[in-house]
Amino acid sequence: MRPSHKKTSSISLSGGVVVVGGNGGNNNEGNNNIRRQASSALSDLPLRGIHINISSDPFQHRIPPYVQRAWQESRIQEYVTEWQTRLRRRYQKASPMELLVLSLIIFASGILLLVHVGFFSGKKYQDWHYDHYGWLDEVDLLDMLYPDEGRGLTTAVLLFDPKDQWKVAEEAKVTLSPLLDELCGYEMFGSIMIWNNNPLVNMTKDVLETNKKCQSNKIQIYNSYSNMHEAGRYLGCSLAKTPYCYFQDHPGPRHWRSLYANFLRFPNLIHTESRDVEAYARAKWRWCFFNDAVHLHTCHAHIGYGTLASKDTVSKFIELMELDPIDVKHSDMYFMTYTNQAPYQLEGTKSIFPLFENTEDREGAIVENKYNPNLTLAGREHLHTGIVSLYNHLIHRTGVFQTGEPFPNYYEQTTRTSCVSDRCLFMTNVEAFPDPRVFAYEPVIDLTLSENMHDSYSDARDHYYKYPYGNAVDGNDNSVWESKRYIKAGDYVGLDVLMATRIPLKFRFLARHPYSYRRTLNIQTSFDGINWIPVNPSTEIECNGDDGTTLAMLECRFTLSETGYRFMRMETTQDLNYGFELYDLSFSAKVKRDANGQLLDFSVDNNGIAFVEDDRTL
């Protein structure tokens, strides 16, 4: 008899053993019973497995477990949960009016918070920059940009007539050194010629005291064999190696960049900057002489306060001096007259030069008062002599003097004065004085009679003295340029920024005009100052004030993002019943710079700040 083989297996359930196996073919029913008993036993056991906690809070994992456990076991958590439940139930029962009040309270609280952090004032933006870059310095990009056209093409000719040959250095220190220090800092002057009118003095560079800007090879000295007086400046210009010459006798700040930039547009015309507003009034009104019948159209202006002329113009004048000899002591009285042109006169600023005094030259003769905007008796006589000579040549058609009126003529010269910063020129077609053609000049009219006729005809000079052009661009919001007549359609004010723009510019004007004035403006730009292009689409002009028709202070700003233009003007499109009262017309181009000196690129903001990426691209 074979022994039976028993197969057993067991499952440990909470420490017990359940026999699962059996023997033989009779085990099927027993096995099923065993499975049912095992399932029953398993259902009574506690389940064990892996618990996966999925939290919607992305910062949950950053909280240490012991902190989470402490929070879950605290009574505060119970109170918070209870209050959440109560508020949720209260919210569900709230009426629409209560919900509206709650929304308004939340909205008002948000506005107060934004005001508190300076969101609307820009403080929040500044704090952001401080956190990332530190406090940013403000840099004016215009400090890096200067007109480079015509560099080194001009020779400055300075007259020097030492009275004491033993004190040449002392006199040069007073009269020449200040001028040299001023002129040497400008790239337009390729050389500076000192014309020594004293034949008894052999002047050298050793007597000159200048700053480091004046290189020795830039200064030339010409010792004249005789005293050529004022003619020395023209003879010196004829010896220059440059196409243009500059004359100035009196030390004092001039607007060299803007005067030169305008001169390069029209080098056929003599360009001057007047001593002050009184000298400008004389040169543009009282000392203008016109007679269309004989093609006379000339004006006189002072030479010694800053004059630019081409070498060709000066050479032509020297030829005329030989054909019609003049007194060389008063050459300046003939220079502009003999060219038969109205010089391009720019209005000078007030109170730059000292008061004038009567002076004598080295030979003891009374000369034209160097600081006098008027003329001495001898100067007036020679000016009249020059005009009579010109008139006689024109009426007899000798062909010695030119008869055509050069472009731009008196009426086309709409650039009026330099900006105080010497970075722009103020332009307007509105004249300060009547048409000089109201008087037809005749030789029987001397200078004094001509002045009296002009003064009796119009009081424009008194009005102009109070409200000169320069008040619009002097950087002072309390000074004003006022036109004497009402604004007409086509009248404009504008700026010449001296060179093609390379960055966006923000313009500002301050005027005593009604708010409706802004709607009459047509903003235009130009590359050459002759052909004008309307800004399209029309630039948005942001102005303060109410939309009314009463006269009030109106401050407006607008940004021109276009580049390449040089001239900007605001043209009025309709007749108005008030005149110009312009307190300021200016432009700016400022950037923010971080602590590393990097210029930041944020385009143009509402405050007129133009940001660029790197100053090396300028």
Steps between C-alpha positions, in 0.01 A plus 500: 500500500648836392526775748280802435664842415345801675545850357444779741545878484420767747430875506586687812212725595552703812709230652266202404554222248245383247560167328432533134622174350360136500556167307349298225228597256258580775671821578305734265204549727727534800711755322202717420395494862846598607500794252168626635633478856818688398304778327283536807806522716666761272193720506532529875866619487601872484623609153861600454646687196671819370324834566559765226419857608443731197487866608396793283725734696836527316664634814377217725821304461701796623334484844684262737292195605517581870352843430217348299432248778496773763254707295265206442494414872459863620172652611563805283454283195164392631391861560613605151312216340189584700515869396550402138187292517301783662620758244420270212146452629462877559622575148245256356219677687622859411269728303612668171530837679732352760714344229521836320613679816758231564637534143529877535687464828747258344549722194557814710746316720695393192515856366623631837767234507622588150514870592690414814770308315530773237361301210348805327790736575762267357668434833432129470673506159795683649522256790501213252793658321674552831459133593645390166745773407535734796403865471541608137672818393332715239717574198431750226585336169544842346818535704647231275369637171641803320476613141806370318434661163759754389761394755826693456373705204517842667784732595436741785670836432569709810627857482770606746645850527722530810540861607817445703770289342644429845175360637392274217455197725279692744278635222478158335393345830209745522381509139620181328524226763127499591406477131750222434375300797145525368567426133751217539238272649300485176580259217374733228813715532782331313735787580506833682685792344612795711550809284744736674435854379796657684803497267729590791428170675623165377250280674567131572301219662707533817291798616175303485349337805238244403339193646586143405234494227706736284765303316798702390478384139142628481603864558658714230639851546531753220701814576377774266749742344257786560191569704215372283240566772171319431614399150749265667227245569407478133861480384560225755198308371634523145815320621309223674514142371137432593189594298337692789608770746375614838545847651464600865663784694342486843530208744164364599298182458339464158282224358769369266346158424156626402635802311736274305233238431277765345791651307584165338151496350555836328875575482431758228357729768687678777381370837520702820380477856403837640643639819151512654135564412557871441773432244272244334222758469737742332632240256155368406311828482676835549816413305337330202503682165276389212413647162354252254534742210880473511522150657627633832445253785758520776521528877783576739595299807793504739789274405691475826245304702517182294483486119541214252575558132634295214850569371349567157279777644799658675717478186225671300489780759878550475464538124227762551725686746760531224245616242339752733759589769377539856644601836644178646428628851129452428506194276221338700265783397539393137525121521130412520393801297720409205369144490151648440331233709301482818725300733351202682477663841430293812373668811759513777420447865476779751769625740798295379747776421600780740386857463679696231744785556659757275842376386793615291725298282879480525532814289261696721210508256142432605385171349167323490405425855581133551216438745249741349205346314465836329762666277736789561455814295785399270358150462159635405655728238692213340195274502303767314791550259504131420124490433519804271787342307305175462188690391689696234658185354160329488313789344767539232518125447876483516491126569747535786255392767261208487137586437326170564361434845657178630302216651372513764408864478389722787149351510615140468734517798269341757765374745493760774725412792704229668369294789668576830655151497654562154340172388223642285370803315158660538305543176186695418368682196353776719703819461573729791523809281314645201612449143814711445385569144248753633783751455678527166852613577637811330852647545357819648385300803785478751518239774349716775204602286446139395492387865251772591273400210501137614427591863212730409345240270465222755540431869592138425844557650353574846282190486793290384725618783249362751428173320800393287520166321756366744247490783342194338818292521686637802398217735300741718126435525444852633624681188286519188525579131189679379414571140364844427225374267243220512582150383413431136455172317845380396685665789733268683755463777764230496852385576810416303684236706820565299546144366304199386334337798625155600273433795134573585447850637234629739386857430336739743337836451351732758272776373220723619246368253156339529484123512345499154832625357635145498235398245624762252855364489653308215833354608753471218861388463762576241844380400610827341274768651340565160287196418263406783329169568195468730551246775278207404321363686445821686702516820294501817540827689442467872397828663380603841203727560131494415352479154403865477560813296628735771864600512689303763841345555516195276781248540520234230735215421541266209756245388638453151628146470615557141869560442700661224324837498669820617218753507167491682226759483143538623292669233167662578226396259255788552480867591475567874390803699811510718874521447785276602589505870769236517682441829696191405571280201754229572589136452670232707667162459588346834582144600548300817842353576565224751792474744711324235462787255267304271232699321172315529261439213140581595399700190313823589290550811236760582754730659696542181775261602653328199692185584761346275688178529859615473671834457748352254229501234455877517 
